[in-house]
Amino acid sequence: MTSYDIIGDIHGQATKLERLLSKLGYQRDDDSWAHPTRTAIFLGDFVDRGPEQVRTIKIARQMVRSGNALAVMGNHELNAIAWHTPDPTTDGEFLRPRTRLPWGPQNRKQHAAFLAEVEQDPDHHAELVDWFLSLPLWLDLPGFRVVHACWHHRYMSWLAPMLTADNCLRRELLPMATVGPADLAEKDNDQPSVFKAVEALTKGIEIPLPQGFTFVDEDGIVRSRVRVRWWDSTATTYRTAALLTPAKLSDLPEAAIPDHARIDLNENKPVFFGHYWLTGKPTIQGRRAACVDYSAGKGGPLVAYRYDGEAELSEDKLMWVD
């Protein structure tokens, strides 16, 4: 069985990525990094925030092209695709709004590091977006699974017939995948849609807080919706499931979260994911669940899990560079 190194969200930190690859035993060979017995798997979010956007993509892309790595799409690649794709319903606008208030300025701010390197070279920009679109939404490999944000069996089964054979988004699906319903009630019901499925896989499960409850995020924005710890079967209430700091969690009720926000992880295979900007010493999230995003794009470590076929995961298999 092939051994794998599952690498978390890089966010333009190419130097940190090269240091991690070296620590994992990969060597520079011609125009790629390679290991004699192992294959890297990137969990997406190559872009935004960091100072080495294009170089990060180049490293990952060449490793995938040479057969030394696999990769899945992250929400920042999805956002980059939507930023670049015209909105068929609005002249001069794009699927991820560039000018429309209130989201246009905020979208540009989030995407600024990538745009600074590619916006003046439209052909290169388009080429990179095409590569992003070639990334699958998930990988179901012998012995384990990989997704950027949430392994959602029901949404995957529903969405798969609309995707390519490699579980990639088709271009014609992009409007449905990136533009949410105007009616929040439709967004929060239990019925699948392309938007809800792609959003869950790349951004996680988000649910409305009970009426009257809000929190202020790190950007100072008041939020009435929260993402949940879908991988934790014991996280059944807002206070135990919400992905918030302990201080903010203490303000939430012990009321049960909606049934459809609770995922049966189906623990016959380990699942690896990124996305959640964890902090502190890297650890696994359960016997068969591991998040390897520890905020590399905000000064945290870039983390990898060294997978060798084990049915139960171990903290000893985590490696990182600060």
C-alpha positions in Angstrom: 0.0 0.0 0.0 1.2 3.5 -0.8 2.0 5.7 2.2 0.7 9.3 2.2 1.5 12.6 3.8 -1.7 14.6 4.1 -0.8 18.3 4.2 -3.1 21.1 5.6 -4.0 24.5 4.3 -0.9 26.4 3.0 -2.4 29.9 2.1 0.6 31.2 0.1 3.3 30.0 2.5 5.6 28.4 -0.1 8.7 28.6 2.1 7.0 26.9 4.9 5.7 24.2 2.5 9.2 23.5 1.2 10.5 23.2 4.8 7.8 20.7 5.6 8.4 18.7 2.5 12.1 18.5 3.4 11.3 17.5 7.0 9.0 14.7 5.6 11.9 13.4 3.4 10.9 14.8 0.0 13.6 16.0 -2.3 13.7 18.5 -5.1 14.0 16.6 -8.4 14.1 18.6 -11.6 10.9 20.8 -11.3 9.1 18.8 -8.6 9.4 17.5 -5.1 9.4 13.7 -4.7 9.7 11.0 -2.1 10.9 7.5 -3.0 8.0 5.7 -1.2 5.4 8.3 -0.3 2.8 10.5 -2.0 1.6 13.9 -0.7 -2.0 14.9 -0.5 -2.9 18.6 -0.4 -6.2 19.6 1.3 -6.7 22.8 -0.7 -6.6 26.4 0.3 -3.3 27.1 -1.6 -4.1 30.8 -2.0 -5.0 34.0 -0.1 -3.3 35.6 2.9 0.4 34.6 2.5 3.3 36.3 0.6 4.0 33.5 -2.0 0.8 32.7 -3.8 1.9 31.7 -7.3 5.0 29.8 -6.0 2.8 27.8 -3.6 0.5 26.8 -6.5 3.5 26.0 -8.7 5.0 23.6 -6.1 1.7 21.8 -5.6 0.7 21.8 -9.3 4.0 20.3 -10.4 3.9 17.6 -7.7 0.4 16.6 -8.9 1.4 16.7 -12.5 4.4 14.5 -11.9 2.4 12.0 -9.9 4.1 12.9 -6.6 0.9 14.3 -5.0 -2.9 14.5 -5.1 -5.0 17.5 -4.1 -8.6 18.5 -3.4 -10.4 21.8 -3.8 -10.6 24.2 -0.9 -13.1 27.0 -0.4 -10.4 29.6 -1.3 -10.0 27.9 -4.7 -13.7 27.8 -5.1 -13.8 31.5 -4.2 -11.1 32.2 -6.8 -13.1 30.4 -9.5 -16.2 32.4 -8.6 -14.3 35.7 -8.5 -13.1 35.0 -12.1 -16.4 33.7 -13.5 -18.9 36.2 -14.9 -22.4 36.1 -13.4 -24.8 35.1 -16.2 -27.6 37.0 -14.5 -25.9 40.4 -14.0 -23.9 42.3 -16.7 -20.5 43.3 -15.5 -20.7 41.3 -12.3 -19.1 37.9 -11.3 -20.3 34.9 -9.3 -18.3 36.2 -6.3 -19.3 39.9 -6.3 -16.5 42.3 -7.0 -18.3 45.6 -6.6 -21.8 44.8 -5.3 -22.3 46.1 -1.7 -21.8 44.9 1.0 -19.8 41.9 -0.1 -17.7 43.2 -3.0 -15.0 45.1 -1.0 -14.9 42.4 1.6 -14.4 39.7 -1.1 -11.5 41.7 -2.6 -9.9 42.2 0.7 -10.0 38.4 1.4 -8.6 37.7 -2.1 -6.1 40.6 -2.2 -2.8 38.5 -1.8 -3.7 36.3 -4.8 -4.9 39.1 -6.9 -1.8 41.1 -6.3 0.3 38.4 -8.0 -2.1 37.5 -10.9 -4.5 40.3 -11.7 -2.0 42.1 -14.1 -1.5 38.9 -16.1 -5.0 37.8 -17.2 -3.8 34.7 -19.2 -1.9 33.3 -16.2 -4.8 34.2 -13.9 -7.2 32.2 -16.1 -4.8 29.3 -16.4 -4.6 29.0 -12.6 -8.3 29.2 -12.2 -8.6 26.4 -14.8 -6.3 24.3 -12.6 -8.4 25.0 -9.5 -11.4 23.8 -11.4 -9.6 20.5 -12.2 -9.3 19.7 -8.4 -11.8 17.1 -7.1 -14.1 18.0 -4.2 -13.1 14.8 -2.4 -11.0 11.7 -2.6 -12.2 8.3 -1.4 -9.1 6.2 -1.4 -8.4 2.6 -0.2 -8.3 2.8 3.5 -9.1 6.5 4.1 -10.9 9.6 2.8 -10.0 13.2 2.2 -12.1 16.4 1.9 -11.4 20.1 2.5 -14.1 20.8 5.2 -16.8 18.2 5.7 -17.3 14.5 4.7 -21.0 14.6 4.1 -22.2 11.2 2.8 -25.7 12.2 1.9 -24.7 15.4 0.0 -21.9 13.5 -1.8 -24.2 10.8 -3.0 -26.7 13.3 -4.2 -24.1 15.5 -6.0 -21.8 12.9 -7.5 -23.9 12.2 -10.6 -23.6 15.9 -11.6 -19.8 15.9 -11.3 -17.1 14.6 -13.6 -15.9 11.0 -13.1 -13.1 12.4 -10.9 -15.6 14.3 -8.6 -14.7 17.7 -10.1 -17.2 20.5 -10.6 -18.4 21.0 -14.2 -18.2 24.6 -15.3 -21.9 24.7 -16.0 -22.6 24.0 -12.4 -20.7 27.0 -11.1 -23.6 29.4 -10.8 -25.6 26.9 -8.8 -22.5 25.9 -6.7 -21.5 29.5 -5.7 -24.6 31.6 -5.5 -26.8 30.8 -2.5 -30.5 31.1 -2.2 -32.0 34.5 -1.3 -34.3 32.8 1.2 -32.4 31.6 4.3 -35.2 29.2 5.1 -34.4 27.4 1.9 -30.7 27.4 2.8 -31.5 25.9 6.2 -34.0 23.2 5.3 -32.9 19.6 4.9 -33.4 19.4 1.1 -30.1 19.0 -0.8 -29.0 21.5 -3.5 -25.8 22.0 -5.5 -25.0 25.1 -3.4 -25.6 23.4 0.0 -23.6 20.4 -1.0 -20.6 22.2 -2.4 -20.7 24.7 0.5 -20.7 21.8 3.1 -17.8 20.0 1.4 -15.6 23.1 1.1 -16.8 25.3 4.0 -18.4 23.0 6.5 -21.8 22.9 8.0 -23.2 26.3 9.1 -26.5 26.6 11.0 -28.5 29.5 12.4 -28.2 30.3 16.1 -31.3 30.2 18.2 -33.3 33.4 17.9 -31.7 36.3 19.9 -28.2 34.8 20.0 -25.3 36.3 18.0 -21.5 36.5 18.3 -18.8 38.9 17.0 -16.2 37.2 14.8 -12.5 38.1 14.6 -13.2 40.7 11.9 -15.7 42.5 14.1 -18.8 41.3 12.2 -21.9 40.3 14.1 -22.8 36.7 13.2 -26.1 34.9 13.7 -24.9 31.6 12.1 -22.2 29.3 13.2 -20.2 26.3 11.9 -20.3 23.1 13.8 -18.0 20.2 14.9 -19.5 17.8 12.4 -16.9 15.1 13.1 -17.8 14.9 16.9 -20.7 12.6 17.5 -21.0 13.9 21.1 -21.4 17.5 19.9 -25.2 17.6 19.9 -26.0 21.0 21.4 -25.1 24.6 20.4 -22.7 24.9 23.3 -20.8 21.7 22.5 -21.0 21.8 18.7 -20.3 25.4 17.7 -16.8 26.2 16.5 -16.2 29.2 18.8 -13.8 30.1 21.6 -14.7 28.8 25.1 -15.8 32.3 26.2 -18.2 32.6 23.3 -19.4 29.0 23.7 -20.4 29.7 27.3 -23.0 32.3 26.0 -24.8 29.7 23.9 -27.7 27.6 25.0 -27.6 23.8 25.6 -30.4 23.5 23.1 -30.0 20.7 20.5 -28.7 21.5 17.1 -30.9 20.5 14.1 -30.8 16.8 13.3 -29.5 17.5 9.7 -26.4 19.2 11.1 -25.3 16.0 12.8 -23.2 13.8 10.5 -22.9 10.0 10.8 -19.1 9.8 10.2 -19.4 6.1 9.2 -16.1 5.3 10.9 -15.0 2.4 8.8 -12.4 4.7 7.3 -10.4 7.6 8.7 -11.2 11.0 7.2 -8.7 13.9 6.9 -9.7 17.5 6.5 -8.5 21.1 6.8 -10.3 24.4 6.8 -10.9 25.2 10.5 -7.9 27.4 11.5 -7.2 25.3 14.6 -4.6 26.6 17.1 -2.3 25.2 19.7 -0.4 21.9 19.6 -1.6 19.8 16.6 -3.7 16.8 17.7 -6.2 14.4 16.1 -9.9 14.9 16.5 -10.8 11.3 17.1 -9.8 7.7 16.3 -10.7 8.2 12.7 -10.8 12.0 12.2 -7.9 14.4 11.8 -7.9 18.1 10.9 -4.5 19.3 9.8 -5.2 23.0 9.4 -3.4 24.8 12.2 -3.5 28.3 10.8 -0.3 28.3 8.7 -1.7 31.3 6.9 -1.8 33.3 10.2 1.6 32.4 11.5 0.7 28.9 12.8 2.4 25.6 11.9 2.0 23.9 8.6 0.9 20.4 9.6 1.0 16.9 7.9 -0.3 13.5 8.9 1.9 10.6 7.9 -0.7 7.9 6.9 0.6 4.3 6.6 -2.7 2.4 6.4 -3.6 2.4 10.1 -7.3 1.9 10.9 -7.0 4.2 14.0 -5.2 7.5 13.9 -2.4 8.5 16.2 -1.0 11.8 17.3 2.5 10.4 16.9 1.9 10.5 13.1 1.6 14.3 13.0 4.5 16.4 11.8 4.8 20.1 11.4 7.0 23.2 10.9 6.5 26.4 12.7 
